[in-house]
Amino acid sequence: MIQAIELNNFLSHSFTKLKFDKGLTIFIGHNGSGKSSIIDAITFALFGKHVRKSNKSLIKKGCNQAYVKIQFSTNRKTYEAIRKIDRNGEMYSHLIEINENEELLLVSGERKQFGESMTKQIESILGMGFTKLKITSIVQQGELNAIIKSKPKEFKEIINSLIGINKLDIASSAMRIIKKKFRESVQNSNGYDDTHINILSKKKEDVNNIIKTITPLKKSLIDKKLLYDTYIQKIQTTIENETYKMTKFQELKSRKSELINYVNTFLTSTKERIYEKEQKLKICNEQLKQLNNKTKIEFDMKNNKRILGKIITKMNEFQYKENIFNEHMMLTKKLKLNNNQCPICYSTIKKLNPLFHEKYIKYEIYKINNVMNILHTKKLEYEKINRTNEMELQNIMKAEAILSAHSIRSYKDMNQMQEEYNTYQKNINKITHDLKSNKLFEMASIDFHTRDLCIKIRELEQQVQMFDFERFSVLKKEFKKKQSLLNEINQELGATISKLNNANKEINEINNLLLELNFVKKYINMIDTMHDKIFNREGVVATSLRSWVLNMISRKASDYLSLLNINVNRIEISEKTHEMSITCYSKNDVLEIDSLSGGEQVSIAIALRLSIMNMLGISNLNCVILDEPTMYLDEERRKSLVDIFSQLSETTKLKESMQLIIITHDSEIFENADIDTIYKFSKDSNGSNVTSF
């Protein structure tokens, strides 16, 4: 029950404080005097909701802030809710519990992230929110007959909301969560849930088809494998029998190759020796030719040495003469006659010795120089001849050393070497010819090693008689080819067997899964059945509950209609095909609501509202507010409605169930009614004024 409400700068109210008691309270006044603002104040204080455009529009013009304070009681407890709002849109709120003058702050603000929500706390205390309050406890102006004008589905939602069908929704949601978690648990465990049964069945069918396809393929591969195994075994036996001969055949090739290589090596080394002898013969032949000149060169050198000695002796003699003449020349230059007198003894000299005549001396020296030049030229010629002979002699000595190194002393030795060379050359030519002609056994005469090799080759040739290397090679290639094909068959067979085993394993796994998932599906179906019959809005429980409630509402509404004295004396609310329908009855006929007058429709709406309010006990707030409920009613029906309000108020005074607040401008219809409180609303330049009487 609402005990008091206080408005400060709220809409048209500067400051208004109203107190309420049980029973009937009337708000009277002209339109625009601020009566309906009380409804916005109540819903704003409780839930922060209203029907105005914005929160800022709640603040009285010219003011910076507004607040609403409401005091209400329920379940023997008293609470006070306060909400403030300023021009910035900031809202402040707190809820207080009042116990014998002691105030306990329950919650402050709307910090939902911290679990602090005044609106949520009030919803918990009252057992309803803003939407349900508007349906059950507050009928604003012009909305009275909305209950019968609403669409069938909307009317059904109103009934669902009134009877708490949302509790079934909560249970239904919980059931869905349980089912979802159960499915998730099954899927986390198995990778599948009951929704995958068809998929698994199709997968099982696909795997069975694979098995049907693979099984004959497996048999075909096994038969082919046995055929190849038999054939390969036969080839392998033949190859094993021929392998010994093949080994000897390979050894024979190796021995022949060894013999050929050895002979080629022998030829190479022999050719090298022949070449050496050829070069040796050439060199020694030239050296022997030089030895023939040795005696002549030695004689020439001896004779030239003797002649050169004579030339040197003559040159020395002439040199001596020249020296004497040079001395005489010096004396001649000193002995100058002065008047034919000797410069030393001053004796008269008639004629000088020619040896002291300068001209004579020069002439003699000139002759000596000519002879000396001739002798010197001869000397150079003989010295050159001697040097040439010495060089030739040195070459002869080298030739002697070379011949000595090759043990050649004469042409006899040279002839013997030539014969050896010819023999080597003949042998080389024969071996080369035999080698080109592939006459391997002719090589046995070369040395002991070639003889042994030829003997071994003959033995091996006898051992490999009748061995066909080409046939053996073809057989091995055939064996290798068939073995490769057999490997491919084995791989394909292995893959097929593995695939078949995996398919059979997958079938077993799918069968086990299907067995478990069918059990899960059965359990889920039980949950769905329980959900559909008990927790579904259209289930048996909800339908039965609505049917019972609709029957009770219909009966009580019909009782109210009998007091209003209209053409409709009974109504029946029924649920058909998930929708609600209202049927009106006169004494003899069924009437359509749309065919009724406006006043009759309002009367039915009021009867339905009162029936719903009476039946449901109005909620924990125990308060009903009707804004202009007599609109569209004639005078007689208005008085009947007042009588209903009076009766309803009187019956509820004995129990704490209903508080009626009527907002109207028809004050005259309440003159003889049993009214507990009347508030008169008026308006002046300062806003709304409220007085009680």
ABEGO torsion letter per residue (X at the ends): XBABBBBBGBEABABBBBBBBBEBBBBBEBBGAGAAAAAAAAAAAAAGBBABABAAAABBBGBABBBBBBBBBBGGBBBBBBBBBBAAGBBBBBBBBBBGGBBBBABBEABAAAGBBAAAAAAAAAGBBAAAAAAAABBBBGAAAAAAABBAAAAAAAAAAAAGAAAAAAAAAAAAAAAAAAAAAAAAAAGBBAAAAAAAAAAAAAAAAAAAAAAAAAAAAAAAAAAAAAAAAAAAAAAAAAAAAAAAAAAAAAAAAAAAAAAAAAAAAAAAAAAAAAAAAAAAAAAAAAAAAAAAAAAAAAAAAAAAAAAAAAAAAAAAAAAAAAAAAAAAAABBBBGGBBAAAGBBBABBBAAABAAAAAAAAAAAAAAAAAAAAAAAAAAAAAAAAAAAAAAAAAAAAAAAAAGBABAAAAAAAAAAAAAAAAAAAAAAAAAAAGBAAAAAAABAAAAAAAAAAAAAAAAABGBBAAAAAAAAAAAAAAAAAAAAAAAAAAAAAAAAAAAAAAAAAAAAAAAAAAAAAAAAAAAAAAAAAAABAABAAAAAAAAAAAAAAAAAAAAAAAAAGBABABBBBBBBGGBBBBBBBBAABBBBAAABBAAAAAAAAAAAAAAAAAAAGGEAAGBBBBBGAABGBBAAAAAAAAAAAAAAAAAAAABBABBBBBBBABAAAAAABBBABBBBBBBBAAEBBBBBX
